[in-house]
């Protein structure tokens, strides 16, 4: 059985998830120790991570749309060849 290769977006998502988990645990520890957390830092971290995930989602949908269009054009070419072959018979 061949092992599946990790894609770049998969690696980025795993790193992002681990980072956010560690960040949340650190913020909980800071809250327990001091009674507060740096709100601006939390806002910025989650904004950047959300923006990164949004951009990766946009890239993925754009790639899928382009690939779908490519398949559609190939199908049209195949249909055209089949129609020409049936007309010639």
ROSE-4610 file (N, C-alpha, C; in Angstrom, 1 decimal, always signed):
// ROSE-4610
residu = [X/X/X/X/X/X/X/X/X/X/X/X/X/X/X/X/X/X/X/X/X/X/X/X/X/X/X/X/X/X/X/X/X/X/X/X/X/X/X/X/X/X/X/X/X/X/X/X/X/X/X/X/X/X/X/X/X/X/X/X/X/X/X/X/X/X/X/X/X/X/X/X/X/X/X/X/X/X/X/X/X/X/X/X/X/X/X/X/X/X/X/X/X/X/X/X/X/X/X/X/X/X/X/X/X/X/X/X/X/X/X/X/X/X/X/X/X/X/X/X/X/X/X/X/X/X/X/X/X/X/X/X/X/X/X/X/X/X/X/X/X/X/X/X/X/X/X/X/X/X/X/X/X/X/X/X/X/X/X/X/X/X/X/X/X/X/X/X/X/X/X/X/X/X/X/X/X/X/X/X/X/X/X/X/X/X/X/X/X/X/X/X/X/X/X/X/X/X/X/X/X/X/X/X/X/X/X/X/X/X/X/X/X/X/X/X/X/X/X/X/X/X/X/X/X/X/X/X/X/X/X/X/X/X/X/X/X/X/X/X/X/X/X/X/X/X/X/X/X/X/X/X/X/X/X/X/X/X/X/X/X/X/X/X/X/X/X]
num = [1/1/1/2/2/2/3/3/3/4/4/4/5/5/5/6/6/6/7/7/7/8/8/8/9/9/9/10/10/10/11/11/11/12/12/12/13/13/13/14/14/14/15/15/15/16/16/16/17/17/17/18/18/18/19/19/19/20/20/20/21/21/21/22/22/22/23/23/23/24/24/24/25/25/25/26/26/26/27/27/27/28/28/28/29/29/29/30/30/30/31/31/31/32/32/32/33/33/33/34/34/34/35/35/35/36/36/36/37/37/37/38/38/38/39/39/39/40/40/40/41/41/41/42/42/42/43/43/43/44/44/44/45/45/45/46/46/46/47/47/47/48/48/48/49/49/49/50/50/50/51/51/51/52/52/52/53/53/53/54/54/54/55/55/55/56/56/56/57/57/57/58/58/58/59/59/59/60/60/60/61/61/61/62/62/62/63/63/63/64/64/64/65/65/65/66/66/66/67/67/67/68/68/68/69/69/69/70/70/70/71/71/71/72/72/72/73/73/73/74/74/74/75/75/75/76/76/76/77/77/77/78/78/78/79/79/79/80/80/80/81/81/81/82/82/82/83/83/83/84/84/84/85/85/85/86/86/86/87/87/87/88/88/88/89/89/89]
x = [+0.8/+0.0/+0.9/+0.6/+1.5/+1.0/+1.9/+1.6/+1.2/+0.2/-0.2/+0.7/+1.0/+1.9/+1.2/+1.8/+1.2/+1.3/+0.1/+0.2/+0.5/+0.9/+1.4/+0.3/-1.0/-2.1/-2.4/-2.2/-2.5/-1.4/-0.2/+0.9/+0.6/+0.2/+0.0/-1.2/-2.2/-3.4/-3.0/-2.2/-1.8/-0.9/+0.0/+0.8/+0.0/-1.0/-1.9/-2.7/-3.2/-4.0/-3.2/-1.9/-1.1/-0.7/-0.4/-0.1/-1.3/-2.5/-3.7/-3.9/-3.7/-3.9/-2.9/-1.7/-0.6/-0.9/-1.4/-1.7/-2.9/-3.9/-5.0/-4.6/-3.9/-3.4/-2.6/-1.7/-0.9/-1.7/-2.8/-3.7/-4.5/-4.9/-5.5/-4.6/-3.4/-2.4/-2.1/-2.0/-1.9/-3.1/-4.3/-5.5/-5.6/-5.2/-5.2/-4.2/-3.1/-2.0/-2.3/-2.8/-2.9/-4.3/-5.3/-6.7/-7.1/-6.2/-6.5/-5.6/-6.0/-5.2/-5.0/-4.0/-3.8/-4.8/-5.9/-7.0/-6.5/-5.7/-5.2/-4.4/-3.6/-2.8/-3.7/-4.7/-5.7/-6.4/-6.9/-7.6/-6.7/-5.5/-4.6/-4.2/-4.0/-3.6/-4.7/-6.0/-7.1/-7.5/-7.2/-7.5/-6.5/-5.2/-4.2/-4.5/-4.8/-5.1/-6.3/-7.4/-8.6/-8.3/-7.5/-7.2/-6.4/-5.5/-4.7/-5.6/-6.5/-7.4/-8.4/-8.8/-9.6/-8.9/-7.7/-6.9/-6.7/-6.4/-6.2/-7.5/-8.6/-9.9/-10.2/-9.8/-10.0/-9.1/-7.8/-6.9/-7.5/-8.0/-8.5/-9.7/-10.7/-11.9/-11.5/-10.5/-10.1/-9.4/-8.6/-8.0/-9.1/-10.0/-11.1/-11.9/-12.2/-13.0/-12.2/-10.9/-10.1/-10.0/-9.9/-9.8/-11.2/-12.3/-13.6/-13.8/-13.3/-13.4/-12.6/-11.4/-10.5/-11.2/-11.9/-12.6/-13.8/-14.4/-15.6/-15.1/-14.0/-13.5/-13.0/-12.4/-12.0/-13.2/-14.3/-15.5/-16.1/-16.1/-16.6/-15.9/-14.5/-13.7/-14.0/-14.2/-14.5/-15.9/-16.8/-18.2/-18.1/-17.3/-17.2/-16.6/-15.6/-15.0/-16.0/-16.7/-17.7/-18.8/-19.2/-20.3/-19.7/-18.5/-17.9/-17.7/-17.4/-17.2/-18.6/-19.6/-20.9/-21.5/-21.2/-21.6/-20.9/-19.6/-18.9/-19.2/-19.9/-20.3/-21.5]
y = [-1.2/+0.0/+1.2/+2.1/+3.3/+4.4/+5.1/+6.1/+7.4/+8.1/+9.3/+10.5/+11.3/+12.4/+13.6/+14.3/+15.5/+16.6/+17.3/+18.5/+19.7/+20.8/+22.0/+22.6/+22.7/+23.2/+22.4/+21.0/+20.2/+20.4/+20.6/+20.9/+22.2/+23.2/+24.6/+24.5/+23.8/+23.6/+22.9/+21.9/+21.2/+22.1/+22.8/+23.8/+24.9/+25.4/+26.4/+25.9/+24.7/+24.1/+23.9/+23.4/+23.2/+24.6/+25.6/+26.9/+27.5/+27.4/+27.9/+27.2/+25.9/+25.1/+25.5/+25.7/+26.2/+27.6/+28.4/+29.8/+29.9/+29.1/+29.1/+28.6/+27.6/+27.0/+28.1/+28.8/+29.8/+31.0/+31.4/+32.4/+32.0/+30.8/+30.3/+30.3/+29.9/+30.0/+31.4/+32.3/+33.8/+34.3/+33.9/+34.3/+33.8/+32.5/+32.0/+32.7/+33.0/+33.7/+35.1/+35.9/+37.3/+37.8/+37.0/+37.5/+38.2/+38.3/+38.9/+38.4/+38.8/+38.4/+39.6/+39.6/+40.7/+40.6/+41.4/+41.4/+41.7/+42.7/+43.1/+41.9/+41.3/+40.1/+39.0/+38.7/+37.6/+38.0/+39.2/+39.7/+39.5/+40.0/+40.0/+38.5/+37.7/+36.3/+35.6/+35.7/+35.0/+35.7/+37.0/+37.6/+37.1/+37.0/+36.5/+35.1/+34.3/+32.8/+32.7/+33.5/+33.4/+33.9/+34.9/+35.4/+34.4/+33.7/+32.7/+31.6/+31.1/+30.0/+30.5/+31.8/+32.3/+32.3/+32.8/+32.8/+31.4/+30.4/+29.1/+28.5/+28.8/+28.4/+29.0/+30.3/+31.0/+30.3/+30.0/+29.3/+28.0/+27.2/+25.9/+25.9/+26.8/+26.9/+27.4/+28.3/+28.8/+27.6/+26.8/+25.6/+24.7/+24.4/+23.5/+24.0/+25.3/+25.9/+25.8/+26.0/+26.0/+24.5/+23.6/+22.2/+21.7/+22.2/+21.8/+22.4/+23.6/+24.2/+23.4/+23.0/+22.2/+20.9/+20.2/+19.0/+19.2/+20.4/+20.7/+20.9/+21.6/+21.8/+20.5/+19.6/+18.3/+17.5/+17.5/+16.8/+17.4/+18.7/+19.2/+18.7/+18.7/+18.2/+16.7/+15.9/+14.5/+14.4/+15.1/+15.1/+15.5/+16.5/+17.0/+15.9/+15.2/+14.1/+13.0/+12.7/+11.6/+12.0/+13.2/+13.7/+13.6/+14.0/+14.0/+12.6/+11.6/+10.2/+9.6/+10.0/+9.4/+10.0/+11.2/+11.9/+11.3/+10.9/+10.3/+8.9/+8.2/+6.8/+6.6]
z = [+0.0/+0.0/+0.0/-0.9/-1.1/-0.1/+0.5/+1.4/+0.7/+1.1/+0.5/+0.9/-0.1/+0.1/+0.7/+1.7/+2.3/+1.3/+1.2/+0.3/+1.2/+0.6/+1.3/+2.1/+1.6/+2.4/+3.6/+3.5/+4.6/+5.7/+5.4/+6.3/+7.0/+6.2/+6.8/+7.8/+7.4/+8.3/+9.6/+9.6/+10.8/+11.7/+11.0/+11.8/+12.4/+11.7/+12.2/+13.4/+13.3/+14.4/+15.6/+15.5/+16.6/+17.2/+16.4/+16.9/+17.7/+17.2/+17.9/+19.2/+19.2/+20.4/+21.5/+21.1/+22.1/+22.5/+21.6/+21.9/+22.9/+22.7/+23.6/+25.0/+25.0/+26.3/+27.0/+26.3/+26.9/+27.4/+26.7/+27.1/+28.3/+28.4/+29.6/+30.8/+30.6/+31.7/+32.2/+31.2/+31.6/+32.3/+31.9/+32.5/+34.0/+34.2/+35.5/+36.4/+35.9/+36.7/+37.0/+36.0/+36.1/+36.2/+35.8/+35.8/+34.5/+33.5/+32.3/+31.2/+29.9/+28.8/+27.9/+27.1/+26.1/+25.0/+25.1/+24.1/+22.7/+22.5/+21.2/+20.5/+21.3/+20.8/+20.3/+21.2/+20.8/+19.5/+19.4/+18.2/+17.0/+17.1/+16.0/+15.5/+16.5/+16.2/+15.5/+16.0/+15.4/+14.1/+13.9/+12.6/+11.5/+11.9/+11.0/+10.6/+11.6/+11.3/+10.5/+10.8/+10.0/+8.5/+8.4/+7.1/+6.3/+6.9/+6.2/+5.8/+6.6/+6.2/+5.1/+5.2/+4.1/+2.8/+2.8/+1.5/+1.0/+1.9/+1.4/+0.8/+1.4/+0.9/-0.5/-0.6/-1.9/-3.0/-2.6/-3.6/-4.0/-3.0/-3.3/-4.2/-3.9/-4.8/-6.2/-6.3/-7.6/-8.4/-7.7/-8.4/-8.8/-8.0/-8.3/-9.5/-9.5/-10.6/-11.9/-11.8/-13.0/-13.6/-12.6/-13.0/-13.6/-13.0/-13.5/-14.9/-15.2/-16.5/-17.5/-17.1/-18.0/-18.3/-17.4/-17.7/-18.6/-18.4/-19.3/-20.7/-20.9/-22.3/-22.9/-22.1/-22.7/-23.1/-22.2/-22.6/-23.9/-24.1/-25.3/-26.5/-26.4/-27.5/-27.8/-26.8/-27.0/-27.6/-27.1/-27.7/-29.2/-29.5/-30.9/-31.8/-31.3/-32.1/-32.3/-31.3/-31.4/-32.4/-32.4/-33.4/-34.8/-35.0/-36.3/-36.8/-35.9/-36.3/-36.7/-36.0/-36.3/-37.6/-37.9/-39.1/-40.3/-40.2/-41.3/-41.6/-40.7/-40.9/-41.8]
